[in-house]
């Protein structure tokens, strides 16, 4: 067993969607995804076709997001003014 296999794990990330907090589970292993089987999460190797489609979709999403980035930053700036710490 390699050290790389030991250090890779399912990671948790707190995200906010529509004002509600959620916990998002991701894998830091290259080419793997998380499958939720009735509350039991496991890492599953993605088929090559899915990896290719995800890469293509990610590039398209990045292009679409780039045009809206100034509006996103303006909304974030307004939100940060409301939430002064």
GIDADA-V89387 format. One record per pair of residues at least 12 apart in sequence whose C-alpha atoms are under 8 Angstrom apart, sorted by the first residue. I is the first residue (numbers start at 1). GAP is how many residues later the second one is. Records with the same first field share a line. If there is no record, write none. Layout:
# GIDADA-V89387
I: GAP + GAP
This chain:
# GIDADA-V89387
8: 19 + 20 + 21
9: 18 + 19 + 20
10: 15 + 16 + 17 + 18 + 24 + 33
11: 14 + 15 + 16 + 17
12: 12 + 13 + 14
13: 12 + 13
27: 16
31: 14 + 15 + 20
32: 12 + 13 + 14
33: 12 + 13
